[in-house]
Amino acid sequence: MGNTYLITGGAGFIGSNFATYIYNKYRDSKIIVLDLLTYAGNIENFPVNINNINERFEFWYGDVKNSALVEELVAKSDYVVHFAAETHVTRSIFDNRNFFETDVIGTQTIANAVLQNKHKIKKFIHISTSEVYGSAHQCEYMNEDHPLNPASPYAAAKAGADRLVYSYVNTYDIPAVIVRPFNNYGPKQHLEKAIPRFITNALMEEKLHIHGEGIASRDWVYVEDTCNGLDIILNAPLNKVQGEVFNLGTGKSISIKEVALKVIKQLNIDSSFIQYIEDRPGQVDCHRADINKMKEVLNWTAKVEFEEGLEKTISWYKNNSQTWEKQIWMRQIPIILKDGQKVIH
């Protein structure tokens, strides 16, 4: 058996895509997923059939704040990739305490476990977010030294976790790397996010709601490119990446309105389906990644152009309606598992 990868939040969107990427690429690897299966986690996202015993895959239902469980799983791992977080801007406005508990205390729990095993752990990747930057002045490119000006409780919680991990590198010399992905999209994404919401509303012939005038723009990166970038960081020499921050983006920005128009064009529906609603609090005007560091240090650039990625994403939602339609009602079903319960394997 090769390396063991602990992926926290591995039932979520990017985490599950990354777990699938690693599972398929490294055939001798073992994957351990830790996830609390909150609203955005879905066991159908896993890269294996959960009804079959599989020596290469374990799923543990549990909270990243459960230090005993986290320490047990980290001790069995070679690499730790920490996705687990509350991630939605609007939700954070109305439930901010939960965001700080999960995103900051959860990250501290993971970091402490890595510290206890720092001579065994080859690399600890902390997944931060471009939201920590706030808005770019005049839509400038945002490099890794851009000031951190989080504009929402979610972004503030992630900024706290981001800097906490850096402090552990500086203080304890843990083998950590901080990654700030820009706006990911692709298969399996929860319907609360803009692109899957636009796509599924269009497929159901419902209105596509746009906040404000839709001029807020984002750097949209296809999730497969993000997985590839993380893989490159995992395999890079530690002395090139330890304690460093890396943006994962495309260097291009597209407004929310443009995204909606591209969706309805690809699905061949009328623009009258677009409806403008009031802007949301904590809105960020513009994100655009400066991608030079990943390119120069690790020779990585995003490969998938937006139109191609959008076409792939639309195709997945068209062909998997039985999966995403469950999200509309599934969250009303209570979870009956216990924190720290091993479910698969």
ABEGO torsion letter per residue (X at the ends): XBBBBBBBGAABAAAAAAAAAAAAABAABBBBBBBAGBAABBAAABABBAABBBAABBBBBBBAABAAAAAAAAAABABBBBABBBABAAAAAABAAAAAAAAAAAAAAAAAAAAAAAAABABBBBBBBAAAAEBBBGGBBBBAABBBBBABAAAAAAAAAAAAAAAAAAAAGBBBBBBBBBBBBEBGBBAABAAAAAAAAAAAGBBBBBBEAGABBBBBBBAAAAAAAAAAAAABBAAAABGBBBBBBAGBBBBAAAAAAAAAAAAGBBAAABBBBBBBBGBBABBBBBAAAAAAAAGBBBABBAAAAAAAAAAAAAAAAAAAAAAAAAAABBBABBBGBBABX
